[in-house]
Amino acid sequence: MNVQTRRSVCPYDCPDTCGLLVEVENGRAVRVTGDPQHPITRGLLCPKMLHYEKTVHSSRRLTTPLLRTGPKGSGEFTPIGWGEAIERICKRWKELIAAHGGETILPYSYAGTMGLVQRNSGHPFFHRLGASRLERTICSPAKDAGWKTIMGDTPAMDPAAMEQSDLIILWGINAAATSIHAMRDAQAARRRGARVWAIDTYRTPTCAAVDEAFIVRPGGDGALALGMLHVMVRDGLADRGFIAANVLGFERFEGEILPLCSPDNMAAVCGLPAATIERLAREYAAAGAPFIRLGSGLTRYGNGAMTVRTIACLPAVSGAWQHPGGGVFPGTSTGAAFPLSAVTREDFISSPTRAISMNQLGQALNELADPPVNSLYVYHSNPATIAPDQNAVIRGLMRDDLFTVVHERFMTDTARYADIVLPATSSLEQPDLYRCYGSYASQRCAAVIPPVGESRSNWEVFSLLAGGMGWDEPFFQQSADDLVEQLLDFETPWRDAETTTRLRQGEPVFLTPPHDPRQPWQTPSGRIEILNEREAEPLPRLLPTHAAADGFPLRLQPATTPYALNSTFYEQDELRSRQTCMQLMMNRADADVRGLVDGRQVVACNQLGEVEFTLKVSENVPAGTVVTEGVWWREFIPGGRGVNALTSQRLTDGGRGSTLYDVAVEVRGV
């Protein structure tokens, strides 16, 4: 038996970007394990990746280009060759551009792969085509916007500083499902004597593994932070020496905002008793080095950016930043370490083009615009399932005049509506360069197995399409490895020559964010800007959620699961079976008042649609909140609609992000 072990990287949208060891036999991946030498992974993989070889070699893999032969959505296709597929696509695009201009074509992609080349390789093609641009803001741009408002370009602290903390707060992050290495490190700190808290909207598996869990109302996290800040200032727990030297605008914040934010006032919004808010404030202020690990879920509300601003005030007022292990960790931003413009090539944009929010795809496909969106090209994403307002998205995909191309590994919900489906490679079949957003790690990887069937990578397909459009730019004739080399052949203070050499060799490395101790805060004022006059809202304050005005009594939380990542991994039968079915968790009090029984079918509804679930009565969910975990493929659920038939196309207060958690519903029996 000739088995070789090769290094690779997990390509999915997770903060840890794990290092993988892949055992390869006769061109097939037969086993995948965590790389013990990777500084973050240290051998530990999540349940989703423990059998990644089952995804790579799934019987569901698409292996040849397909041409639709039946009605849209039927999944009826016939195989065609790559040459015919490229010819058909380019011929149709040339006709559409001649009639309507390039903006009639819209690309749609997000984070099915996080590699710097394969994820971004469509950008130069669509820039050159003159297509509409996509605002890729479905995940956590509100977190980034809120953080930048106060902290500017200040690099995030090293998450490893958690080990020096005596109080760790996992705020809005179900780390047991979405960041298992942060969970591992928090548990290690707990064993050393640190206290660990979780703050979330229901009792997640993370809540069961900490010292105390505090359950807030959906969208109420900012109110909790403001209540804590009120107590800290009122009771003399603010570090005024640190504030005077490092913080801008505290006096106005103290005088204009905090008097309105007493624990009694904030309790009604955040759902915690005033006495609990008082205790949290005092214990946070008394901690030597409190560390807040900030999740993304709490930002997917109409007040998401403001919520981050208020939480970011806590270490500024307490002075936690001056102690090793103290502060807030929102995630890392390492874009300056690599010249991504060498891949994205914004210089190919010959004239300004319109931008369309990926959170408002339903609107873009259904409303009359000038020009209308007459063609959609989807790659490493599944908008028929994951995009807000699923009913509107599907109505748009059903349009007879919409020419849709989907580049995918599986016959996803979106692929079923395509006119042409192209088979995509997995991460094990393509080279790339990865960087984390949960640490400062980075790693290059090569293809470790040949392509499955006739599948091709994003970069290969866009090179073929460029040729089909008749373009002769040398840029599109390069290989993916050529582009990786351009990203590495770049001098930057983020990595020295030795680090770059190790990256070229496929080793995991840490990047080093530039740090000037003379100016620790990278903001225009050089201080932490609680007051930011450049913003429409110059001071952090309490903002309502969208759903508060929708008129439905229950708040729906579309939550994460350890066994899927958005709509990814539903091709694995074992992982899908571990979720059992698409469930709606509800507190017994809410179930009893509606006459609903555990295990029976129920319908959740609001102004956008109706979705059928199996009811799970659970005391892990507080009264007034209902929870569903995972984003299921339609073929596995009754009624043909998933949770995003209930989520809206409304945007966050900053960053134009999704408001996928800002949902109000009613629930009834079937």
C-alpha positions as CSV (number, residue, x, y, z in Angstrom):
1,M,0.0,0.0,0.0
2,N,1.5,3.3,-1.1
3,V,0.1,6.0,1.2
4,Q,1.6,9.4,1.2
5,T,0.8,12.1,3.8
6,R,0.6,15.7,2.4
7,R,-0.1,19.0,4.0
8,S,-3.2,21.0,3.2
9,V,-5.5,23.7,4.7
10,C,-9.1,23.8,5.7
11,P,-10.7,26.2,3.1
12,Y,-13.9,27.0,4.9
13,D,-15.3,30.2,6.5
14,C,-14.0,29.5,10.0
15,P,-11.6,31.8,12.1
16,D,-9.1,29.0,12.7
17,T,-8.1,28.0,9.1
18,C,-6.8,24.6,10.3
19,G,-3.7,22.8,9.0
20,L,-4.6,19.4,7.6
21,L,-2.6,16.2,7.1
22,V,-4.1,14.3,4.1
23,E,-3.3,10.7,3.5
24,V,-3.4,10.0,-0.2
25,E,-3.5,6.5,-1.9
26,N,-3.7,6.1,-5.6
27,G,-4.8,9.7,-6.2
28,R,-7.6,9.5,-3.6
29,A,-7.7,11.2,-0.1
30,V,-8.3,8.3,2.3
31,R,-7.9,10.1,5.7
32,V,-7.8,13.7,6.9
33,T,-6.4,14.6,10.4
34,G,-5.4,17.9,12.1
35,D,-1.7,18.9,11.7
36,P,-0.1,18.7,15.1
37,Q,2.6,21.1,14.1
38,H,0.1,23.8,13.1
39,P,0.2,26.5,15.9
40,I,-3.5,26.8,16.1
41,T,-4.8,23.4,15.1
42,R,-2.4,21.4,17.2
43,G,-4.0,18.2,15.9
44,L,-7.6,19.1,16.7
45,L,-10.2,19.2,14.0
46,C,-13.9,19.9,14.2
47,P,-16.5,17.2,13.5
48,K,-17.1,18.7,10.0
49,M,-13.6,18.1,8.8
50,L,-12.8,14.8,10.5
51,H,-14.0,13.0,7.4
52,Y,-13.4,15.6,4.7
53,E,-12.4,12.8,2.4
54,K,-16.1,11.9,2.3
55,T,-16.9,15.3,0.9
56,V,-14.1,15.2,-1.6
57,H,-15.0,11.8,-2.9
58,S,-18.8,12.0,-2.3
59,S,-21.0,10.1,-4.8
60,R,-22.8,13.5,-5.1
61,R,-19.8,15.2,-6.7
62,L,-20.5,16.8,-10.0
63,T,-18.0,15.5,-12.5
64,T,-19.0,17.0,-15.9
65,P,-20.5,20.2,-17.2
66,L,-24.3,20.1,-17.4
67,L,-27.0,21.7,-19.6
68,R,-30.5,22.2,-18.2
69,T,-33.1,20.2,-20.0
70,G,-36.1,20.5,-17.7
71,P,-37.9,23.4,-16.0
72,K,-35.8,25.6,-13.7
73,G,-35.6,24.1,-10.2
74,S,-36.3,20.5,-11.5
75,G,-32.7,19.4,-11.4
76,E,-33.0,17.9,-14.9
77,F,-29.7,18.2,-16.9
78,T,-27.7,16.5,-19.5
79,P,-23.9,16.3,-19.6
80,I,-22.0,18.4,-22.1
81,G,-18.3,19.0,-22.7
82,W,-16.3,21.9,-21.3
83,G,-15.8,23.4,-24.8
84,E,-19.5,23.5,-25.4
85,A,-20.2,25.0,-22.0
86,I,-17.7,27.8,-22.3
87,E,-18.9,28.6,-25.9
88,R,-22.6,28.7,-24.7
89,I,-21.8,31.0,-21.7
90,C,-19.7,33.4,-23.7
91,K,-22.1,33.6,-26.6
92,R,-25.0,34.4,-24.3
93,W,-22.9,37.0,-22.4
94,K,-21.8,38.7,-25.6
95,E,-25.4,39.0,-26.7
96,L,-26.5,40.4,-23.3
97,I,-23.6,42.9,-23.2
98,A,-24.5,44.1,-26.7
99,A,-28.1,44.7,-25.7
100,H,-27.7,46.0,-22.1
101,G,-24.1,46.6,-21.2
102,G,-21.8,44.6,-18.9
103,E,-23.7,45.6,-15.7
104,T,-26.5,43.2,-16.8
105,I,-24.3,40.4,-15.5
106,L,-23.9,39.9,-11.8
107,P,-21.4,37.6,-10.1
108,Y,-22.4,36.0,-6.7
109,S,-19.8,34.4,-4.5
110,Y,-18.7,34.4,-0.9
111,A,-16.7,32.1,1.4
112,G,-17.1,28.6,0.0
113,T,-13.3,28.8,-0.2
114,M,-11.2,31.3,1.8
115,G,-8.1,30.9,-0.3
116,L,-6.7,34.2,-1.5
117,V,-6.4,33.1,-5.1
118,Q,-9.4,30.9,-5.7
119,R,-11.8,33.0,-3.6
120,N,-10.9,36.2,-5.4
121,S,-10.1,34.9,-8.9
122,G,-13.5,36.0,-10.3
123,H,-12.8,39.6,-9.5
124,P,-10.4,40.4,-12.4
125,F,-12.6,38.6,-14.9
126,F,-15.8,40.5,-13.9
127,H,-13.9,43.8,-13.6
128,R,-12.7,43.3,-17.2
129,L,-16.2,42.3,-18.3
130,G,-17.7,45.5,-16.9
131,A,-20.2,43.5,-14.8
132,S,-22.0,44.7,-11.8
133,R,-20.0,44.5,-8.6
134,L,-21.2,42.4,-5.6
135,E,-21.0,43.8,-2.1
136,R,-19.9,40.7,-0.2
137,T,-21.2,41.7,3.2
138,I,-23.4,38.8,4.4
139,C,-21.2,37.8,7.4
140,S,-19.7,40.4,9.8
141,P,-19.1,43.8,8.2
142,A,-21.0,45.4,11.0
143,K,-18.4,44.1,13.4
144,D,-15.7,45.6,11.3
145,A,-17.5,48.9,11.0
146,G,-18.2,49.2,14.7
147,W,-14.7,48.3,15.6
148,K,-13.1,50.7,13.2
149,T,-15.3,53.6,14.5
150,I,-13.6,53.3,17.9
151,M,-10.3,51.6,17.2
152,G,-9.6,52.6,13.6
153,D,-6.8,50.5,12.1
154,T,-5.5,49.3,15.4
155,P,-4.5,45.6,14.9
156,A,-6.4,43.1,17.0
157,M,-4.6,41.7,20.0
158,D,-3.0,38.3,19.7
159,P,-5.8,35.8,20.7
160,A,-3.2,33.8,22.5
161,A,-3.2,36.6,25.1
162,M,-6.3,34.8,26.5
163,E,-3.9,32.6,28.5
164,Q,-2.8,35.6,30.5
165,S,-6.4,36.6,31.4
166,D,-8.2,36.0,34.6
167,L,-11.7,36.6,33.2
168,I,-12.6,35.4,29.7
169,I,-15.9,36.4,28.2
170,L,-17.1,34.5,25.1
171,W,-19.6,37.1,23.9
172,G,-22.0,36.2,21.1
173,I,-19.8,33.3,20.0
174,N,-20.8,29.7,20.2
175,A,-17.2,28.7,20.3
176,A,-17.9,25.0,20.7
177,A,-19.5,25.0,17.2
178,T,-17.6,27.8,15.4
179,S,-14.2,28.2,17.0
180,I,-13.2,25.0,18.8
181,H,-9.6,26.1,19.3
182,A,-10.8,29.3,21.2
183,M,-13.0,26.9,23.2
184,R,-10.0,24.7,23.9
185,D,-7.8,27.6,25.0
186,A,-10.6,29.1,27.2
187,Q,-10.9,25.7,28.9
188,A,-7.2,25.6,29.4
189,A,-7.2,29.0,31.0
190,R,-10.1,27.9,33.2
191,R,-8.1,25.0,34.5
192,R,-5.4,27.5,35.4
193,G,-7.9,29.4,37.5
194,A,-9.4,32.0,35.1
195,R,-13.2,32.4,35.2
196,V,-15.0,31.9,31.9
197,W,-18.4,33.5,31.0
198,A,-20.6,33.1,28.0
199,I,-23.1,35.7,26.8
200,D,-25.6,34.5,24.2
201,T,-29.2,34.5,23.3
202,Y,-29.8,30.8,24.3
203,R,-27.9,28.1,26.1
204,T,-25.6,26.8,23.5
205,P,-23.1,23.9,24.0
206,T,-20.6,26.6,24.9
207,C,-22.7,27.7,27.8
208,A,-22.5,24.3,29.3
209,A,-18.7,24.4,29.3
210,V,-18.1,27.7,31.2
211,D,-18.4,28.9,34.7
212,E,-21.5,31.1,34.1
213,A,-23.8,31.8,31.1
214,F,-25.9,35.0,30.7
215,I,-28.8,34.8,28.3
216,V,-29.7,38.1,26.7
217,R,-32.6,39.1,24.4
218,P,-31.7,39.0,20.7
219,G,-30.1,42.3,19.8
220,G,-29.8,43.3,23.5
221,D,-26.0,42.9,23.9
222,G,-25.4,46.7,23.4
223,A,-27.9,47.4,26.2
224,L,-26.0,45.1,28.6
225,A,-22.7,46.8,27.8
226,L,-24.1,50.2,28.3
227,G,-25.6,49.2,31.6
228,M,-22.3,47.8,32.7
229,L,-20.5,51.0,31.7
230,H,-23.1,53.1,33.6
231,V,-22.3,51.1,36.8
232,M,-18.5,51.3,36.3
233,V,-18.6,55.1,36.0
234,R,-21.2,55.6,38.7
235,D,-19.4,53.5,41.2
236,G,-15.9,54.9,40.6
237,L,-14.7,51.7,38.8
238,A,-13.5,53.6,35.6
239,D,-9.7,54.0,35.2
240,R,-9.6,57.7,34.7
241,G,-5.9,57.8,34.4
242,F,-6.0,55.5,31.5
243,I,-9.0,57.3,30.0
244,A,-7.2,60.7,30.2
245,A,-4.2,59.4,28.4
246,N,-5.8,57.2,25.8
247,V,-9.5,57.9,25.2
248,L,-11.2,60.6,23.2
249,G,-14.7,61.8,24.1
250,F,-15.2,60.1,27.4
251,E,-16.5,63.2,29.0
252,R,-19.3,63.6,26.5
253,F,-20.1,59.9,26.7
254,E,-20.3,60.1,30.4
255,G,-22.5,63.2,30.4
256,E,-24.8,62.6,27.5
257,I,-25.3,58.8,27.1
258,L,-24.5,56.9,30.3
259,P,-27.1,58.7,32.5
260,L,-29.8,57.2,30.4
261,C,-28.3,53.7,30.7
262,S,-29.0,52.7,34.3
263,P,-29.3,48.9,35.0
264,D,-33.0,49.3,35.5
265,N,-33.4,50.9,32.1
266,M,-31.1,48.4,30.3
267,A,-32.7,45.4,32.0
268,A,-35.8,45.9,30.0
269,V,-33.9,45.8,26.8
270,C,-31.3,43.1,27.4
271,G,-33.4,40.8,29.4
272,L,-31.1,40.4,32.4
273,P,-32.1,41.6,35.9
274,A,-30.7,44.9,37.0
275,A,-28.9,43.1,39.8
276,T,-27.1,40.9,37.3
277,I,-26.0,43.8,35.3
278,E,-24.6,45.4,38.4
279,R,-22.7,42.3,39.3
280,L,-21.3,41.8,35.8
281,A,-20.0,45.4,35.8
282,R,-18.3,45.1,39.2
283,E,-16.7,41.8,38.5
284,Y,-15.5,42.9,35.0
285,A,-14.0,46.1,36.5
286,A,-12.3,44.1,39.3
287,A,-10.7,41.6,37.0
288,G,-7.0,42.1,36.4
289,A,-7.0,41.4,32.7
290,P,-10.5,40.7,31.3
291,F,-10.5,39.3,27.8
292,I,-13.6,39.5,25.5
293,R,-13.8,37.2,22.6
294,L,-16.3,38.9,20.3
295,G,-18.5,36.8,18.0
296,S,-20.2,37.8,14.8
297,G,-23.8,36.7,15.6
298,L,-24.5,39.7,17.8
299,T,-23.7,42.0,14.8
300,R,-26.4,40.5,12.5
301,Y,-29.1,42.9,13.7
302,G,-30.1,46.4,12.7
303,N,-28.0,47.7,15.6
304,G,-25.0,45.4,15.0
305,A,-22.3,48.0,14.4
306,M,-23.4,50.1,17.4
307,T,-23.4,47.0,19.6
308,V,-19.7,46.4,18.8
309,R,-19.0,50.1,19.6
310,T,-20.6,49.8,23.0
311,I,-18.7,46.6,23.9
312,A,-15.5,48.1,22.7
313,C,-15.9,50.8,25.3
314,L,-15.6,48.4,28.1
315,P,-11.8,47.9,28.1
316,A,-11.3,51.6,27.3
317,V,-13.2,52.6,30.4
318,S,-11.8,49.9,32.7
319,G,-8.3,50.3,31.4
320,A,-8.1,46.6,30.6
321,W,-5.9,47.3,27.6
322,Q,-2.9,48.2,29.7
323,H,-2.7,44.7,31.2
324,P,-1.4,41.6,29.3
325,G,-4.4,39.5,28.4
326,G,-6.9,42.3,28.7
327,G,-9.0,43.8,25.9
328,V,-11.4,42.8,23.1
329,F,-10.6,40.4,20.3
330,P,-12.9,40.9,17.4
331,G,-10.9,39.0,14.8
332,T,-7.7,39.7,12.9
333,S,-7.3,41.7,9.7
334,T,-4.2,40.7,7.7
335,G,-4.9,42.1,4.3
336,A,-1.8,44.3,4.4
337,A,0.4,41.2,4.6
338,F,-0.3,40.3,0.9
339,P,-0.9,42.6,-2.2
340,L,-4.3,41.2,-3.0
341,S,-4.7,43.8,-5.7
342,A,-2.3,41.6,-7.7
343,V,-5.2,39.0,-7.8
344,T,-8.3,41.2,-7.8
345,R,-7.0,43.8,-10.4
346,E,-9.3,46.7,-9.8
347,D,-7.3,48.4,-12.6
348,F,-9.3,46.3,-15.0
349,I,-12.4,48.4,-14.2
350,S,-12.5,50.8,-17.2
351,S,-15.4,52.8,-16.0
352,P,-17.5,52.9,-12.7
353,T,-20.0,50.1,-12.3
354,R,-22.9,49.7,-9.9
355,A,-22.6,47.7,-6.7
356,I,-25.4,45.3,-5.6
357,S,-25.6,44.0,-2.0
358,M,-25.5,40.2,-1.8
359,N,-28.0,40.6,1.1
360,Q,-30.5,42.1,-1.4
361,L,-30.2,39.5,-4.2
362,G,-33.9,38.9,-4.2
363,Q,-34.5,42.6,-4.8
364,A,-31.9,42.8,-7.5
365,L,-33.4,39.8,-9.4
366,N,-37.0,40.9,-9.2
367,E,-37.0,44.7,-9.5
368,L,-36.8,46.6,-12.7
369,A,-33.4,48.2,-12.8
370,D,-31.5,49.9,-15.6
371,P,-30.1,47.6,-16.8
372,P,-31.9,44.6,-15.3
373,V,-29.8,41.7,-14.0
374,N,-30.2,39.3,-16.9
375,S,-27.4,36.9,-16.0
376,L,-26.1,35.5,-12.7
377,Y,-22.8,33.6,-12.2
378,V,-22.6,31.8,-8.9
379,Y,-19.4,30.3,-7.5
380,H,-18.6,28.9,-4.1
381,S,-21.9,30.0,-2.7
382,N,-25.5,28.8,-2.6
383,P,-27.8,31.9,-2.5
384,A,-31.0,29.9,-3.0
385,T,-30.4,28.6,0.5
386,I,-28.2,31.1,2.3
387,A,-29.3,34.5,1.1
388,P,-32.0,36.5,3.0
389,D,-35.6,36.4,1.8
390,Q,-35.4,33.0,0.2
391,N,-38.8,33.4,-1.5
392,A,-37.7,36.5,-3.3
393,V,-34.4,34.9,-4.4
394,I,-36.2,31.8,-5.7
395,R,-38.7,34.0,-7.6
396,G,-35.8,35.7,-9.3
397,L,-34.0,32.4,-10.1
398,M,-37.2,31.1,-11.7
399,R,-37.2,33.9,-14.3
400,D,-37.1,32.5,-17.8
401,D,-35.0,35.4,-19.1
402,L,-32.4,35.0,-16.3
403,F,-29.3,33.2,-17.7
404,T,-27.7,31.5,-14.7
405,V,-24.4,29.7,-14.5
406,V,-23.4,27.8,-11.3
407,H,-19.8,26.5,-10.7
408,E,-20.2,23.9,-7.9
409,R,-19.2,20.6,-6.4
410,F,-22.7,19.4,-5.7
411,M,-26.2,19.8,-7.1
412,T,-27.1,22.5,-4.5
413,D,-30.5,24.3,-4.3
414,T,-29.0,27.1,-6.5
415,A,-27.5,24.7,-9.1
416,R,-31.0,23.3,-9.7
417,Y,-32.0,26.7,-11.1
418,A,-29.0,27.0,-13.4
419,D,-29.0,26.9,-17.2
420,I,-25.4,25.6,-17.1
421,V,-23.7,23.9,-14.2
422,L,-19.9,23.6,-14.1
423,P,-18.1,21.0,-11.9
424,A,-15.8,22.6,-9.3
425,T,-12.7,21.2,-7.6
426,S,-12.4,20.8,-3.8
427,S,-9.6,22.5,-1.9
428,L,-7.5,19.3,-2.1
429,E,-7.5,19.6,-5.9
430,Q,-6.2,23.1,-6.2
431,P,-3.3,25.3,-5.0
432,D,-3.9,28.4,-2.8
433,L,-2.6,30.6,-0.1
434,Y,-4.6,31.1,3.2
435,R,-4.7,33.5,6.0
436,C,-6.8,33.4,9.2
437,Y,-9.3,35.8,10.7
438,G,-9.1,34.3,14.1
439,S,-5.3,34.4,14.5
440,Y,-2.3,35.7,12.6
441,A,-1.5,32.3,11.0
442,S,-1.0,31.8,7.3
443,Q,-0.2,28.8,5.1
444,R,0.3,27.9,1.4
445,C,-0.9,24.6,0.0
446,A,-0.6,22.7,-3.2
447,A,-3.1,20.4,-4.8
448,V,-2.6,17.0,-3.1
449,I,-4.9,14.9,-5.4
450,P,-5.9,15.2,-9.1
451,P,-9.2,16.8,-10.0
452,V,-12.2,14.6,-9.4
453,G,-13.8,13.9,-12.8
454,E,-13.7,16.9,-15.1
455,S,-13.9,19.4,-12.2
456,R,-11.9,22.6,-12.5
457,S,-10.9,25.3,-10.1
458,N,-12.3,28.8,-10.1
459,W,-9.1,30.2,-11.6
460,E,-9.0,27.6,-14.4
461,V,-12.6,28.4,-15.3
462,F,-12.2,32.1,-15.4
463,S,-9.1,31.6,-17.6
464,L,-11.2,29.6,-19.9
465,L,-14.0,32.2,-19.9
466,A,-11.5,34.9,-20.6
467,G,-10.3,33.0,-23.7
468,G,-14.0,32.4,-24.7
469,M,-14.6,36.1,-24.6
470,G,-11.6,36.6,-26.9
471,W,-9.3,38.4,-24.4
472,D,-5.6,38.0,-24.8
473,E,-4.3,39.6,-21.6
474,P,-1.3,37.6,-20.3
475,F,-2.8,37.9,-16.8
476,F,-5.5,35.3,-17.6
477,Q,-2.9,32.9,-19.0
478,Q,-1.1,32.5,-15.7
479,S,-1.5,29.6,-13.3
480,A,-2.9,29.8,-9.7
481,D,0.6,29.1,-8.4
482,D,1.9,32.1,-10.4
483,L,-0.6,34.3,-8.6
484,V,0.4,32.8,-5.2
485,E,4.0,33.7,-6.0
486,Q,3.0,37.3,-6.7
487,L,1.3,37.5,-3.3
488,L,4.5,36.1,-1.7
489,D,7.0,38.2,-3.7
490,F,6.1,41.3,-1.8
491,E,8.2,43.0,0.9
492,T,6.1,43.8,4.0
493,P,6.8,44.3,7.7
494,W,4.2,41.6,8.4
495,R,6.7,38.8,7.5
496,D,10.5,38.5,7.1
497,A,12.4,36.5,4.5
498,E,12.5,33.4,6.7
499,T,8.7,33.5,7.2
500,T,8.2,33.9,3.4
501,T,10.5,31.0,2.7
502,R,8.6,28.8,5.1
503,L,5.3,29.9,3.5
504,R,6.7,28.9,0.1
505,Q,7.5,25.5,1.5
506,G,3.9,25.0,2.7
507,E,4.7,25.4,6.4
508,P,2.2,27.2,8.7
509,V,3.6,30.5,10.0
510,F,2.5,33.4,12.1
511,L,2.3,36.9,10.5
512,T,3.4,39.8,12.6
513,P,1.3,43.0,12.6
514,P,3.4,46.1,12.6
515,H,3.3,47.7,16.1
516,D,4.5,51.2,17.1
517,P,4.6,51.4,21.0
518,R,4.7,55.2,20.7
519,Q,1.3,55.1,19.0
520,P,-0.7,52.0,20.1
521,W,-4.0,53.3,18.8
522,Q,-4.1,53.5,15.0
523,T,-6.9,56.2,14.8
524,P,-6.9,59.7,13.3
525,S,-6.6,61.2,16.8
526,G,-4.1,58.6,18.1
527,R,-6.5,57.7,20.9
528,I,-9.4,55.3,21.4
529,E,-12.3,57.2,19.8
530,I,-15.4,56.8,21.9
531,L,-16.3,60.1,20.4
532,N,-16.1,59.9,16.6
533,E,-17.4,63.1,14.9
534,R,-17.0,61.5,11.5
535,E,-19.9,59.3,12.2
536,A,-23.6,60.1,11.9
537,E,-23.9,58.8,15.4
538,P,-20.8,60.4,17.1
539,L,-21.3,58.5,20.4
540,P,-22.2,54.9,21.2
541,R,-25.8,54.7,22.3
542,L,-28.7,52.4,22.5
543,L,-30.3,51.5,19.1
544,P,-33.3,49.3,18.4
545,T,-33.4,46.2,16.3
546,H,-35.4,46.1,13.1
547,A,-37.6,43.2,14.3
548,A,-38.8,45.2,17.3
549,A,-41.3,46.9,15.1
550,D,-42.4,43.9,13.1
551,G,-45.4,43.0,15.3
552,F,-44.6,39.3,15.8
553,P,-44.2,38.0,19.4
554,L,-41.2,35.6,19.1
555,R,-37.6,36.4,18.1
556,L,-36.1,33.8,15.8
557,Q,-32.4,33.0,16.1
558,P,-30.9,31.1,13.1
559,A,-28.0,29.6,14.9
560,T,-24.9,27.5,14.2
561,T,-24.4,23.8,14.5
562,P,-21.2,21.8,15.0
563,Y,-22.2,19.6,12.1
564,A,-22.6,22.1,9.2
565,L,-21.3,25.5,8.2
566,N,-24.2,27.5,6.7
567,S,-25.4,25.2,3.9
568,T,-22.0,23.4,3.6
569,F,-21.6,19.7,4.6
570,Y,-25.2,18.6,4.0
571,E,-23.7,16.2,1.4
572,Q,-22.4,14.1,4.2
573,D,-25.1,11.7,5.4
574,E,-23.5,11.1,8.8
575,L,-23.2,14.8,9.6
576,R,-26.7,15.5,8.5
577,S,-28.1,12.6,10.6
578,R,-26.4,14.0,13.7
579,Q,-28.6,17.1,13.3
580,T,-31.6,14.8,13.1
581,C,-33.9,17.2,11.2
582,M,-34.6,20.9,10.8
583,Q,-35.8,21.6,14.3
584,L,-37.3,24.7,16.0
585,M,-36.3,24.9,19.7
586,M,-38.9,26.6,21.9
587,N,-39.3,27.2,25.6
588,R,-42.1,25.1,27.2
589,A,-44.0,28.2,28.3
590,D,-44.3,29.4,24.7
591,A,-45.2,25.9,23.5
592,D,-47.9,25.4,26.2
593,V,-49.6,28.7,25.5
594,R,-49.8,27.8,21.8
595,G,-50.9,24.2,22.4
596,L,-47.7,22.8,20.7
597,V,-46.2,19.5,21.5
598,D,-42.6,18.3,21.3
599,G,-41.7,16.3,18.2
600,R,-44.7,17.6,16.2
601,Q,-44.6,19.7,13.0
602,V,-45.0,23.4,13.4
603,V,-44.9,26.4,11.1
604,A,-43.0,29.6,11.8
605,C,-44.3,32.6,9.8
606,N,-43.9,36.3,9.4
607,Q,-44.4,39.0,6.7
608,L,-42.0,37.2,4.3
609,G,-43.0,33.6,4.4
610,E,-43.7,30.3,6.2
611,V,-41.3,27.5,7.1
612,E,-42.1,24.1,8.5
613,F,-40.0,22.7,11.4
614,T,-40.1,19.8,13.8
615,L,-40.7,21.3,17.3
616,K,-38.1,20.6,20.0
617,V,-39.3,21.9,23.4
618,S,-36.2,22.9,25.3
619,E,-35.3,24.8,28.5
620,N,-32.1,25.9,26.7
621,V,-34.2,28.5,25.0
622,P,-35.7,31.4,27.0
623,A,-39.3,32.4,26.7
624,G,-39.8,34.8,23.8
625,T,-37.0,33.3,21.7
626,V,-37.1,30.4,19.2
627,V,-33.9,28.8,17.7
628,T,-33.1,26.7,14.7
629,E,-29.6,25.4,14.0
630,G,-28.1,25.0,10.5
631,V,-29.1,26.1,7.0
632,W,-30.6,23.0,5.4
633,W,-30.8,22.0,1.7
634,R,-34.3,22.0,0.5
635,E,-34.3,18.4,-0.6
636,F,-33.9,17.4,3.1
637,I,-36.7,19.5,4.6
638,P,-40.5,19.5,4.4
639,G,-42.3,22.4,2.7
640,G,-39.3,23.2,0.5
641,R,-38.3,26.3,2.4
642,G,-35.5,26.9,4.9
643,V,-35.0,29.4,7.6
644,N,-34.0,32.2,5.2
645,A,-37.6,32.3,3.9
646,L,-38.1,34.3,7.2
647,T,-35.0,36.5,7.1
648,S,-35.1,39.9,5.5
649,Q,-33.1,42.0,3.1
650,R,-32.7,44.8,5.6
651,L,-29.2,45.9,6.4
652,T,-27.2,46.7,9.5
653,D,-26.6,50.2,10.8
654,G,-22.9,50.1,9.6
655,G,-21.1,48.0,7.0
656,R,-24.3,47.2,5.0
657,G,-24.3,43.7,6.5
658,S,-27.0,41.1,6.8
659,T,-29.6,41.2,9.6
660,L,-30.1,37.4,9.5
661,Y,-30.6,37.3,13.3
662,D,-33.0,40.2,13.4
663,V,-36.2,38.2,12.9
664,A,-39.6,38.2,14.5
665,V,-42.1,35.3,13.9
666,E,-45.2,33.6,15.2
667,V,-45.4,29.8,15.4
668,R,-48.5,27.6,15.0
669,G,-49.2,23.9,14.6
670,V,-49.5,22.3,11.2
